[in-house]
Structure formats: structure tokens, C-alpha cells
Amino acid sequence: MTSRVARQILDLEATAREAKTKRLRAARLAQEADVPAVPPKKAVSKRNKKA
């Protein structure tokens, strides 16, 4: 009986975790869709100074 109860608890936790992941992914995608895409800036290369 203990193994069955433990399995049920683990299944409930896994289901809740998957639901949370889906909800957060949907929220992130919606937020990214609202923000205009900004191209990443090119890295500025530093020049060596000659003395």
C-alpha cells in the first residue's frame, strides 16, 4: 500500500510540475511576442595602444 500511495503522490507532483512548465512557457512566449526583437549588439573590439 505504501508504494502505491507514494506512486500516486509522485504522479500528482509530476502532473503539477508539467502544468506549471506549460503555463510558464506560454507566459514567456506571450511576453516575447509583445517585445519587439532587438538585434544583439556587436562586441566592440579593443585596440592595443602603441607607445
N, CA, C, O and CB atoms as a CASP TS submission, in Angstrom:
PFRMAT TS
TARGET T0000
AUTHOR 0000-0000-0000
METHOD Language model
MODEL 1
PARENT N/A
ATOM      1  N   MET     1       0.828  -1.201   0.000  1.00  0.00           N
ATOM      2  CA  MET     1       0.000   0.000   0.000  1.00  0.00           C
ATOM      3  C   MET     1       0.866   1.256   0.000  1.00  0.00           C
ATOM      4  O   MET     1       0.527   2.231  -0.671  1.00  0.00           O
ATOM      5  CB  MET     1      -0.939   0.003   1.212  1.00  0.00           C
ATOM      6  N   THR     2       1.947   1.254   0.718  1.00  0.00           N
ATOM      7  CA  THR     2       2.806   2.430   0.804  1.00  0.00           C
ATOM      8  C   THR     2       3.382   2.784  -0.565  1.00  0.00           C
ATOM      9  O   THR     2       3.453   3.960  -0.920  1.00  0.00           O
ATOM     10  CB  THR     2       3.939   2.193   1.812  1.00  0.00           C
ATOM     11  N   SER     3       3.789   1.787  -1.328  1.00  0.00           N
ATOM     12  CA  SER     3       4.348   2.043  -2.650  1.00  0.00           C
ATOM     13  C   SER     3       3.306   2.670  -3.571  1.00  0.00           C
ATOM     14  O   SER     3       3.614   3.559  -4.364  1.00  0.00           O
ATOM     15  CB  SER     3       4.883   0.746  -3.264  1.00  0.00           C
ATOM     16  N   ARG     4       2.082   2.198  -3.453  1.00  0.00           N
ATOM     17  CA  ARG     4       1.009   2.733  -4.304  1.00  0.00           C
ATOM     18  C   ARG     4       0.739   4.198  -3.961  1.00  0.00           C
ATOM     19  O   ARG     4       0.579   5.028  -4.856  1.00  0.00           O
ATOM     20  CB  ARG     4      -0.289   1.896  -4.142  1.00  0.00           C
ATOM     21  N   VAL     5       0.689   4.510  -2.688  1.00  0.00           N
ATOM     22  CA  VAL     5       0.448   5.882  -2.247  1.00  0.00           C
ATOM     23  C   VAL     5       1.607   6.779  -2.678  1.00  0.00           C
ATOM     24  O   VAL     5       1.393   7.899  -3.141  1.00  0.00           O
ATOM     25  CB  VAL     5       0.259   5.939  -0.711  1.00  0.00           C
ATOM     26  N   ALA     6       2.821   6.286  -2.525  1.00  0.00           N
ATOM     27  CA  ALA     6       3.986   7.061  -2.940  1.00  0.00           C
ATOM     28  C   ALA     6       3.939   7.327  -4.438  1.00  0.00           C
ATOM     29  O   ALA     6       4.238   8.437  -4.880  1.00  0.00           O
ATOM     30  CB  ALA     6       5.285   6.329  -2.567  1.00  0.00           C
ATOM     31  N   ARG     7       3.568   6.320  -5.222  1.00  0.00           N
ATOM     32  CA  ARG     7       3.469   6.485  -6.672  1.00  0.00           C
ATOM     33  C   ARG     7       2.411   7.530  -7.027  1.00  0.00           C
ATOM     34  O   ARG     7       2.613   8.342  -7.930  1.00  0.00           O
ATOM     35  CB  ARG     7       3.136   5.142  -7.344  1.00  0.00           C
ATOM     36  N   GLN     8       1.286   7.503  -6.313  1.00  0.00           N
ATOM     37  CA  GLN     8       0.226   8.489  -6.571  1.00  0.00           C
ATOM     38  C   GLN     8       0.722   9.903  -6.270  1.00  0.00           C
ATOM     39  O   GLN     8       0.450  10.839  -7.022  1.00  0.00           O
ATOM     40  CB  GLN     8      -1.029   8.174  -5.723  1.00  0.00           C
ATOM     41  N   ILE     9       1.444  10.045  -5.174  1.00  0.00           N
ATOM     42  CA  ILE     9       1.972  11.365  -4.813  1.00  0.00           C
ATOM     43  C   ILE     9       2.957  11.840  -5.869  1.00  0.00           C
ATOM     44  O   ILE     9       2.905  12.996  -6.289  1.00  0.00           O
ATOM     45  CB  ILE     9       2.651  11.326  -3.426  1.00  0.00           C
ATOM     46  N   LEU    10       3.852  10.966  -6.299  1.00  0.00           N
ATOM     47  CA  LEU    10       4.829  11.340  -7.326  1.00  0.00           C
ATOM     48  C   LEU    10       4.136  11.706  -8.637  1.00  0.00           C
ATOM     49  O   LEU    10       4.537  12.659  -9.305  1.00  0.00           O
ATOM     50  CB  LEU    10       5.826  10.194  -7.559  1.00  0.00           C
ATOM     51  N   ASP    11       3.107  10.959  -9.006  1.00  0.00           N
ATOM     52  CA  ASP    11       2.380  11.267 -10.232  1.00  0.00           C
ATOM     53  C   ASP    11       1.686  12.625 -10.139  1.00  0.00           C
ATOM     54  O   ASP    11       1.678  13.387 -11.106  1.00  0.00           O
ATOM     55  CB  ASP    11       1.355  10.172 -10.528  1.00  0.00           C
ATOM     56  N   LEU    12       1.106  12.926  -8.981  1.00  0.00           N
ATOM     57  CA  LEU    12       0.463  14.229  -8.795  1.00  0.00           C
ATOM     58  C   LEU    12       1.475  15.357  -8.890  1.00  0.00           C
ATOM     59  O   LEU    12       1.211  16.386  -9.512  1.00  0.00           O
ATOM     60  CB  LEU    12      -0.255  14.286  -7.445  1.00  0.00           C
ATOM     61  N   GLU    13       2.638  15.164  -8.272  1.00  0.00           N
ATOM     62  CA  GLU    13       3.679  16.188  -8.324  1.00  0.00           C
ATOM     63  C   GLU    13       4.203  16.384  -9.743  1.00  0.00           C
ATOM     64  O   GLU    13       4.453  17.512 -10.168  1.00  0.00           O
ATOM     65  CB  GLU    13       4.828  15.818  -7.392  1.00  0.00           C
ATOM     66  N   ALA    14       4.368  15.285 -10.473  1.00  0.00           N
ATOM     67  CA  ALA    14       4.840  15.381 -11.852  1.00  0.00           C
ATOM     68  C   ALA    14       3.820  16.103 -12.719  1.00  0.00           C
ATOM     69  O   ALA    14       4.181  16.927 -13.558  1.00  0.00           O
ATOM     70  CB  ALA    14       5.129  13.987 -12.422  1.00  0.00           C
ATOM     71  N   THR    15       2.551  15.793 -12.515  1.00  0.00           N
ATOM     72  CA  THR    15       1.491  16.452 -13.288  1.00  0.00           C
ATOM     73  C   THR    15       1.460  17.947 -12.984  1.00  0.00           C
ATOM     74  O   THR    15       1.325  18.766 -13.893  1.00  0.00           O
ATOM     75  CB  THR    15       0.116  15.818 -12.980  1.00  0.00           C
ATOM     76  N   ALA    16       1.586  18.299 -11.710  1.00  0.00           N
ATOM     77  CA  ALA    16       1.596  19.713 -11.326  1.00  0.00           C
ATOM     78  C   ALA    16       2.806  20.425 -11.914  1.00  0.00           C
ATOM     79  O   ALA    16       2.693  21.565 -12.365  1.00  0.00           O
ATOM     80  CB  ALA    16       1.591  19.857  -9.797  1.00  0.00           C
ATOM     81  N   ARG    17       3.965  19.768 -11.916  1.00  0.00           N
ATOM     82  CA  ARG    17       5.187  20.366 -12.467  1.00  0.00           C
ATOM     83  C   ARG    17       5.056  20.591 -13.965  1.00  0.00           C
ATOM     84  O   ARG    17       5.473  21.630 -14.477  1.00  0.00           O
ATOM     85  CB  ARG    17       6.403  19.476 -12.176  1.00  0.00           C
ATOM     86  N   GLU    18       4.480  19.624 -14.672  1.00  0.00           N
ATOM     87  CA  GLU    18       4.287  19.772 -16.119  1.00  0.00           C
ATOM     88  C   GLU    18       3.308  20.909 -16.432  1.00  0.00           C
ATOM     89  O   GLU    18       3.513  21.663 -17.384  1.00  0.00           O
ATOM     90  CB  GLU    18       3.774  18.452 -16.727  1.00  0.00           C
ATOM     91  N   ALA    19       2.250  21.027 -15.633  1.00  0.00           N
ATOM     92  CA  ALA    19       1.283  22.105 -15.841  1.00  0.00           C
ATOM     93  C   ALA    19       1.939  23.460 -15.607  1.00  0.00           C
ATOM     94  O   ALA    19       1.695  24.407 -16.355  1.00  0.00           O
ATOM     95  CB  ALA    19       0.068  21.932 -14.910  1.00  0.00           C
ATOM     96  N   LYS    20       2.769  23.556 -14.574  1.00  0.00           N
ATOM     97  CA  LYS    20       3.464  24.807 -14.283  1.00  0.00           C
ATOM     98  C   LYS    20       4.420  25.161 -15.416  1.00  0.00           C
ATOM     99  O   LYS    20       4.511  26.320 -15.821  1.00  0.00           O
ATOM    100  CB  LYS    20       4.228  24.707 -12.953  1.00  0.00           C
ATOM    101  N   THR    21       5.131  24.158 -15.924  1.00  0.00           N
ATOM    102  CA  THR    21       6.065  24.389 -17.019  1.00  0.00           C
ATOM    103  C   THR    21       5.335  24.905 -18.254  1.00  0.00           C
ATOM    104  O   THR    21       5.796  25.846 -18.901  1.00  0.00           O
ATOM    105  CB  THR    21       6.827  23.104 -17.352  1.00  0.00           C
ATOM    106  N   LYS    22       4.203  24.297 -18.582  1.00  0.00           N
ATOM    107  CA  LYS    22       3.420  24.748 -19.743  1.00  0.00           C
ATOM    108  C   LYS    22       2.936  26.178 -19.548  1.00  0.00           C
ATOM    109  O   LYS    22       2.977  26.988 -20.474  1.00  0.00           O
ATOM    110  CB  LYS    22       2.219  23.815 -19.984  1.00  0.00           C
ATOM    111  N   ARG    23       2.473  26.485 -18.326  1.00  0.00           N
ATOM    112  CA  ARG    23       1.965  27.825 -18.040  1.00  0.00           C
ATOM    113  C   ARG    23       3.083  28.855 -18.158  1.00  0.00           C
ATOM    114  O   ARG    23       2.891  29.914 -18.754  1.00  0.00           O
ATOM    115  CB  ARG    23       1.336  27.878 -16.635  1.00  0.00           C
ATOM    116  N   LEU    24       4.253  28.549 -17.591  1.00  0.00           N
ATOM    117  CA  LEU    24       5.365  29.494 -17.654  1.00  0.00           C
ATOM    118  C   LEU    24       5.880  29.663 -19.074  1.00  0.00           C
ATOM    119  O   LEU    24       6.244  30.770 -19.471  1.00  0.00           O
ATOM    120  CB  LEU    24       6.494  29.037 -16.749  1.00  0.00           C
ATOM    121  N   ARG    25       5.917  28.571 -19.851  1.00  0.00           N
ATOM    122  CA  ARG    25       6.368  28.655 -21.233  1.00  0.00           C
ATOM    123  C   ARG    25       5.420  29.539 -22.047  1.00  0.00           C
ATOM    124  O   ARG    25       5.862  30.363 -22.848  1.00  0.00           O
ATOM    125  CB  ARG    25       6.465  27.247 -21.857  1.00  0.00           C
ATOM    126  N   ALA    26       4.121  29.359 -21.835  1.00  0.00           N
ATOM    127  CA  ALA    26       3.138  30.171 -22.557  1.00  0.00           C
ATOM    128  C   ALA    26       3.278  31.642 -22.184  1.00  0.00           C
ATOM    129  O   ALA    26       3.186  32.516 -23.046  1.00  0.00           O
ATOM    130  CB  ALA    26       1.710  29.682 -22.260  1.00  0.00           C
ATOM    131  N   ALA    27       3.498  31.912 -20.906  1.00  0.00           N
ATOM    132  CA  ALA    27       3.662  33.300 -20.460  1.00  0.00           C
ATOM    133  C   ALA    27       4.922  33.912 -21.059  1.00  0.00           C
ATOM    134  O   ALA    27       4.911  35.071 -21.474  1.00  0.00           O
ATOM    135  CB  ALA    27       3.717  33.372 -18.922  1.00  0.00           C
ATOM    136  N   ARG    28       6.014  33.139 -21.107  1.00  0.00           N
ATOM    137  CA  ARG    28       7.264  33.653 -21.677  1.00  0.00           C
ATOM    138  C   ARG    28       7.114  33.929 -23.158  1.00  0.00           C
ATOM    139  O   ARG    28       7.574  34.960 -23.649  1.00  0.00           O
ATOM    140  CB  ARG    28       8.406  32.667 -21.448  1.00  0.00           C
ATOM    141  N   LEU    29       6.472  33.017 -23.874  1.00  0.00           N
ATOM    142  CA  LEU    29       6.283  33.221 -25.312  1.00  0.00           C
ATOM    143  C   LEU    29       5.392  34.425 -25.583  1.00  0.00           C
ATOM    144  O   LEU    29       5.635  35.175 -26.528  1.00  0.00           O
ATOM    145  CB  LEU    29       5.682  31.970 -25.956  1.00  0.00           C
ATOM    146  N   ALA    30       4.365  34.615 -24.767  1.00  0.00           N
ATOM    147  CA  ALA    30       3.491  35.776 -24.935  1.00  0.00           C
ATOM    148  C   ALA    30       4.250  37.066 -24.660  1.00  0.00           C
ATOM    149  O   ALA    30       4.058  38.066 -25.351  1.00  0.00           O
ATOM    150  CB  ALA    30       2.271  35.672 -24.008  1.00  0.00           C
ATOM    151  N   GLN    31       5.111  37.040 -23.650  1.00  0.00           N
ATOM    152  CA  GLN    31       5.894  38.231 -23.318  1.00  0.00           C
ATOM    153  C   GLN    31       6.898  38.534 -24.425  1.00  0.00           C
ATOM    154  O   GLN    31       7.093  39.696 -24.780  1.00  0.00           O
ATOM    155  CB  GLN    31       6.624  38.044 -21.973  1.00  0.00           C
ATOM    156  N   GLU    32       7.533  37.507 -24.973  1.00  0.00           N
ATOM    157  CA  GLU    32       8.492  37.721 -26.047  1.00  0.00           C
ATOM    158  C   GLU    32       7.812  38.222 -27.312  1.00  0.00           C
ATOM    159  O   GLU    32       8.416  38.968 -28.083  1.00  0.00           O
ATOM    160  CB  GLU    32       9.250  36.439 -26.339  1.00  0.00           C
ATOM    161  N   ALA    33       6.568  37.826 -27.535  1.00  0.00           N
ATOM    162  CA  ALA    33       5.842  38.279 -28.715  1.00  0.00           C
ATOM    163  C   ALA    33       5.490  39.763 -28.604  1.00  0.00           C
ATOM    164  O   ALA    33       5.406  40.462 -29.614  1.00  0.00           O
ATOM    165  CB  ALA    33       4.569  37.444 -28.910  1.00  0.00           C
ATOM    166  N   ASP    34       5.282  40.244 -27.365  1.00  0.00           N
ATOM    167  CA  ASP    34       4.928  41.647 -27.159  1.00  0.00           C
ATOM    168  C   ASP    34       6.123  42.570 -27.327  1.00  0.00           C
ATOM    169  O   ASP    34       5.963  43.714 -27.753  1.00  0.00           O
ATOM    170  CB  ASP    34       4.329  41.835 -25.784  1.00  0.00           C
ATOM    171  N   VAL    35       7.312  42.096 -27.000  1.00  0.00           N
ATOM    172  CA  VAL    35       8.521  42.921 -27.062  1.00  0.00           C
ATOM    173  C   VAL    35       9.118  42.816 -28.469  1.00  0.00           C
ATOM    174  O   VAL    35       9.352  41.711 -28.957  1.00  0.00           O
ATOM    175  CB  VAL    35       9.565  42.476 -25.976  1.00  0.00           C
ATOM    176  N   PRO    36       9.361  43.942 -29.117  1.00  0.00           N
ATOM    177  CA  PRO    36       9.981  43.868 -30.443  1.00  0.00           C
ATOM    178  C   PRO    36      11.387  43.284 -30.352  1.00  0.00           C
ATOM    179  O   PRO    36      12.128  43.556 -29.408  1.00  0.00           O
ATOM    180  CB  PRO    36      10.027  45.262 -31.096  1.00  0.00           C
ATOM    181  N   ALA    37      11.730  42.500 -31.324  1.00  0.00           N
ATOM    182  CA  ALA    37      13.043  41.850 -31.323  1.00  0.00           C
ATOM    183  C   ALA    37      14.128  42.878 -31.580  1.00  0.00           C
ATOM    184  O   ALA    37      14.074  43.611 -32.568  1.00  0.00           O
ATOM    185  CB  ALA    37      13.105  40.727 -32.380  1.00  0.00           C
ATOM    186  N   VAL    38      15.098  42.934 -30.707  1.00  0.00           N
ATOM    187  CA  VAL    38      16.221  43.855 -30.844  1.00  0.00           C
ATOM    188  C   VAL    38      17.433  43.024 -31.239  1.00  0.00           C
ATOM    189  O   VAL    38      17.814  42.102 -30.517  1.00  0.00           O
ATOM    190  CB  VAL    38      16.482  44.667 -29.514  1.00  0.00           C
ATOM    191  N   PRO    39      18.044  43.340 -32.381  1.00  0.00           N
ATOM    192  CA  PRO    39      19.223  42.556 -32.764  1.00  0.00           C
ATOM    193  C   PRO    39      20.338  42.751 -31.745  1.00  0.00           C
ATOM    194  O   PRO    39      20.519  43.859 -31.242  1.00  0.00           O
ATOM    195  CB  PRO    39      19.711  42.955 -34.175  1.00  0.00           C
ATOM    196  N   PRO    40      21.078  41.715 -31.435  1.00  0.00           N
ATOM    197  CA  PRO    40      22.163  41.861 -30.453  1.00  0.00           C
ATOM    198  C   PRO    40      23.249  42.788 -30.982  1.00  0.00           C
ATOM    199  O   PRO    40      23.551  42.797 -32.175  1.00  0.00           O
ATOM    200  CB  PRO    40      22.767  40.486 -30.102  1.00  0.00           C
ATOM    201  N   LYS    41      23.828  43.565 -30.075  1.00  0.00           N
ATOM    202  CA  LYS    41      24.886  44.491 -30.459  1.00  0.00           C
ATOM    203  C   LYS    41      26.160  43.712 -30.721  1.00  0.00           C
ATOM    204  O   LYS    41      26.432  42.695 -30.083  1.00  0.00           O
ATOM    205  CB  LYS    41      25.115  45.562 -29.368  1.00  0.00           C
ATOM    206  N   LYS    42      26.937  44.213 -31.679  1.00  0.00           N
ATOM    207  CA  LYS    42      28.218  43.574 -31.957  1.00  0.00           C
ATOM    208  C   LYS    42      29.195  43.949 -30.855  1.00  0.00           C
ATOM    209  O   LYS    42      29.171  45.067 -30.341  1.00  0.00           O
ATOM    210  CB  LYS    42      28.767  43.990 -33.354  1.00  0.00           C
ATOM    211  N   ALA    43      30.030  43.028 -30.508  1.00  0.00           N
ATOM    212  CA  ALA    43      31.030  43.287 -29.476  1.00  0.00           C
ATOM    213  C   ALA    43      32.046  44.292 -30.017  1.00  0.00           C
ATOM    214  O   ALA    43      32.505  44.187 -31.154  1.00  0.00           O
ATOM    215  CB  ALA    43      31.736  41.963 -29.029  1.00  0.00           C
ATOM    216  N   VAL    44      32.375  45.248 -29.191  1.00  0.00           N
ATOM    217  CA  VAL    44      33.350  46.263 -29.573  1.00  0.00           C
ATOM    218  C   VAL    44      34.735  45.715 -29.286  1.00  0.00           C
ATOM    219  O   VAL    44      35.052  45.359 -28.151  1.00  0.00           O
ATOM    220  CB  VAL    44      33.107  47.606 -28.814  1.00  0.00           C
ATOM    221  N   SER    45      35.548  45.651 -30.311  1.00  0.00           N
ATOM    222  CA  SER    45      36.905  45.137 -30.108  1.00  0.00           C
ATOM    223  C   SER    45      37.810  46.273 -29.641  1.00  0.00           C
ATOM    224  O   SER    45      37.756  47.394 -30.147  1.00  0.00           O
ATOM    225  CB  SER    45      37.461  44.493 -31.416  1.00  0.00           C
ATOM    226  N   LYS    46      38.616  45.951 -28.689  1.00  0.00           N
ATOM    227  CA  LYS    46      39.544  46.949 -28.162  1.00  0.00           C
ATOM    228  C   LYS    46      40.858  46.867 -28.932  1.00  0.00           C
ATOM    229  O   LYS    46      41.353  45.781 -29.232  1.00  0.00           O
ATOM    230  CB  LYS    46      39.783  46.740 -26.637  1.00  0.00           C
ATOM    231  N   ARG    47      41.401  48.014 -29.238  1.00  0.00           N
ATOM    232  CA  ARG    47      42.672  48.054 -29.954  1.00  0.00           C
ATOM    233  C   ARG    47      43.807  48.171 -28.961  1.00  0.00           C
ATOM    234  O   ARG    47      43.674  48.798 -27.910  1.00  0.00           O
ATOM    235  CB  ARG    47      42.708  49.223 -30.957  1.00  0.00           C
ATOM    236  N   ASN    48      44.914  47.565 -29.304  1.00  0.00           N
ATOM    237  CA  ASN    48      46.109  47.702 -28.470  1.00  0.00           C
ATOM    238  C   ASN    48      46.735  49.057 -28.718  1.00  0.00           C
ATOM    239  O   ASN    48      46.895  49.468 -29.868  1.00  0.00           O
ATOM    240  CB  ASN    48      47.129  46.570 -28.756  1.00  0.00           C
ATOM    241  N   LYS    49      47.087  49.748 -27.667  1.00  0.00           N
ATOM    242  CA  LYS    49      47.722  51.061 -27.792  1.00  0.00           C
ATOM    243  C   LYS    49      49.221  50.875 -27.960  1.00  0.00           C
ATOM    244  O   LYS    49      49.860  50.124 -27.222  1.00  0.00           O
ATOM    245  CB  LYS    49      47.415  51.955 -26.557  1.00  0.00           C
ATOM    246  N   LYS    50      49.763  51.570 -28.939  1.00  0.00           N
ATOM    247  CA  LYS    50      51.212  51.512 -29.155  1.00  0.00           C
ATOM    248  C   LYS    50      51.840  52.731 -28.493  1.00  0.00           C
ATOM    249  O   LYS    50      51.368  53.857 -28.651  1.00  0.00           O
ATOM    250  CB  LYS    50      51.564  51.459 -30.685  1.00  0.00           C
ATOM    251  N   ALA    51      52.907  52.482 -27.753  1.00  0.00           N
ATOM    252  CA  ALA    51      53.555  53.588 -27.036  1.00  0.00           C
ATOM    253  C   ALA    51      54.700  54.179 -27.790  1.00  0.00           C
ATOM    254  O   ALA    51      55.338  55.116 -27.310  1.00  0.00           O
ATOM    255  CB  ALA    51      54.037  53.134 -25.705  1.00  0.00           C
TER
END
